Amino acid sequence: MEQREQMFNLRCAIEDKVCGLIIDGSSCINVASKTLINKLQIYTKGRPTLYCLQLLGLGNKVTTLR
């Protein structure tokens, strides 16, 4: 299946506000735009330290991302 066949572009309502939403079925990252955060007045706070992520790839090779 091609990547464009795994993406959905739709509009939804969140707290009575209409939002554009893109769902990428092949992605493993969740992202919200600053515009969405500001319009919905969602509280955010910074992290004192960054997360360390490890990915398990082909052949059981572990890659560390910082």
Secondary structure, DSSP 8 states (H G I E B T S, - for coil): --GGGGEEEEEEEETTEEEEEEEETT-------HHHHHHTT------SS---EEEE-GGG-EEEE-
